[in-house]
Amino acid sequence: MKVVNVAQAVADLEQLLAEVEAGEEVLIQRDGTTVARLSRYINRKPGILRQYPEWENFQYDPSIFAPLMTDDDLRAEGYDV
């Protein structure tokens, strides 16, 4: 990960963007404190997973969030705790 100050970022923006397009991340700092991160933009379309076979049979499993739920919450959802 490359680290540059604001003045360098302004002066070398074209070069930094080329590096970001190549997969590098760039941190921009002011007075030693990071104020921004340049990273590659990924354009994702909502619902893209629906193109896969068997999507209609997908079953949401709330137990994947079990560490975020209390035992009472899990019991209310029908899980044996």
Buried (B, 14 or more C-beta within 10 A) or exposed (E): EEEBBEEBBEEBEEEBEEBBEEEBEBBBBEEEEEEEEBEEEEEEEEEEEEEEEEEEEEEEEEEEEBEEBEEEBBEEEEEEE
